[in-house]
Structure formats: structure tokens, C-alpha cells
């Protein structure tokens, strides 16, 4: 239940929607539907760094949103909006236990002009 008004209420509603979307994805995977981690563009990304995406399954859908934004809605500025919209999910890639599995992927993305943050500090600074 989100009873707060203003920005706090909006953040609560956004979090609730994200949790609902994550639950629907888990339910779909349980029913044998393709996961956002293993299908489409994110599935192709996963083939480059499976350990990274396997460690952060909650970030697969948001990564797909960011990649789609990058490719169809204006490149890096559009991708940055998506990354910031799903900041908590993208922060998983940057955690100290996961970063070693994700660093090569982040660097590879940068070689294509798709720049992702290299640290939580960069993520927070870029999403103000």
C-alpha cells in the first residue's frame, strides 16, 4: 500500500510496479516462457557475460529497456534515462561481488558507444 503523496508516493508506486513486473517475469519463467535474461537482445548480451546477468536477474528487463532506448530512441541520452529509471536494478552490476563478472561487459558496451557506469558513485552522480 502506497499512502504517501508527492515524490515519496510516486517512488512507492514505481517500486510496487517494478516488484509486480519482476513477479510476473518469475511466474512466466516458471511456466516455461522465455526469460528476459535469455531471450532477445539481452539474451545475446548474456552470451558474452552469463555470470554477470545470472547474478542480477532483476536487471535483465531494465537492461533490455536501456538497450532498446539506445537503439531506437536516441542513443546514449535515451539509454541514460532508462538506466536512471532502473537505478536500483543496475546497481547490482556494480556491487563488489558481481562487478568482476560484469566489468568486461560494461567495457564491451562502451566500445559500441553504450556507456554504463563503472561504479555506484558514477551511477548516482549520473542520475541526479
C-alpha positions in Angstrom: 0.0 0.0 0.0 1.3 3.4 -1.0 -0.4 6.1 1.0 2.2 8.9 0.8 1.7 11.8 -1.6 4.1 13.6 -3.8 7.5 12.3 -4.7 7.5 9.7 -1.9 4.2 8.3 -3.1 5.4 8.2 -6.7 8.5 6.3 -5.7 6.4 3.9 -3.7 4.1 3.3 -6.7 7.1 2.9 -9.0 8.7 0.3 -6.7 5.4 -1.5 -6.4 5.1 -1.7 -10.2 8.7 -2.9 -10.6 8.0 -5.6 -8.0 4.9 -6.7 -9.8 6.7 -6.8 -13.1 9.5 -8.9 -11.5 6.9 -11.3 -10.1 5.2 -11.6 -13.5 8.6 -12.4 -15.1 9.3 -15.1 -12.5 5.8 -16.5 -13.0 6.3 -16.5 -16.7 9.7 -18.2 -16.4 8.1 -20.9 -14.1 5.5 -21.5 -16.9 8.3 -22.1 -19.4 8.1 -18.7 -21.1 11.4 -17.2 -22.2 13.1 -15.1 -19.6 14.2 -11.6 -20.2 17.7 -12.7 -19.3 17.9 -15.4 -22.0 15.8 -14.0 -24.9 16.1 -11.2 -27.4 18.9 -8.7 -27.2 19.5 -9.3 -23.6 20.0 -13.0 -24.3 22.6 -12.0 -26.8 24.3 -9.8 -24.2 24.1 -12.6 -21.7 26.0 -14.9 -24.1 29.0 -12.5 -23.7 28.9 -12.4 -19.9 26.5 -15.0 -18.5 27.8 -14.8 -14.9 27.0 -11.1 -14.8 23.4 -11.4 -15.8 22.9 -14.6 -13.9 24.0 -12.7 -10.8 21.5 -9.9 -11.4 18.3 -11.4 -13.0 16.3 -8.5 -11.7 18.3 -6.2 -14.0 17.6 -8.1 -17.3 14.3 -6.4 -18.1 15.7 -3.0 -17.3 18.8 -3.7 -19.4 16.5 -4.6 -22.3 14.7 -1.3 -21.8 18.0 0.6 -21.9 19.4 -1.3 -24.9 16.1 -0.7 -26.8 16.2 3.0 -25.8 19.8 3.3 -27.0 19.0 1.6 -30.4 15.6 3.2 -31.1 15.1 6.4 -29.1 18.2 8.4 -29.4 21.4 6.6 -28.3 23.2 7.3 -25.1 20.9 10.1 -23.7 17.9 7.8 -24.1 19.8 4.9 -22.5 20.8 7.0 -19.6 17.2 7.9 -18.8 16.4 4.1 -18.7 19.4 3.4 -16.6 18.4 6.1 -14.1 14.8 4.9 -14.1 16.0 1.5 -13.0 19.0 2.6 -10.9 18.4 0.1 -8.1 18.5 -2.8 -10.6 21.5 -1.5 -12.5 23.4 -1.1 -9.1 23.5 -4.9 -8.9 26.0 -5.0 -11.7 28.2 -2.6 -9.7 28.3 -4.5 -6.4 31.7 -5.6 -5.4 30.8 -9.3 -5.6 29.3 -9.0 -9.1 31.5 -6.3 -10.8 34.3 -8.7 -11.7 31.8 -10.7 -13.8 30.3 -7.6 -15.4 33.4 -5.3 -16.0 34.2 -6.9 -19.4 30.6 -6.5 -20.5 30.4 -2.8 -19.4 33.7 -2.2 -21.3 32.5 -4.0 -24.4 29.3 -1.9 -24.3 31.4 1.2 -24.1 33.3 0.2 -27.2 29.9 0.4 -29.1 29.2 3.8 -27.5 26.8 2.4 -25.0 28.3 3.8 -21.8 27.3 2.3 -18.5 28.6 3.5 -15.1 31.7 1.7 -13.7 30.8 2.4 -10.1 27.9 3.1 -7.8 29.3 6.6 -7.4 29.2 7.1 -11.2 25.6 5.7 -11.3 24.5 8.1 -8.5 26.3 11.1 -10.0 24.9 10.4 -13.4 21.3 10.1 -12.2 20.8 13.3 -10.3 
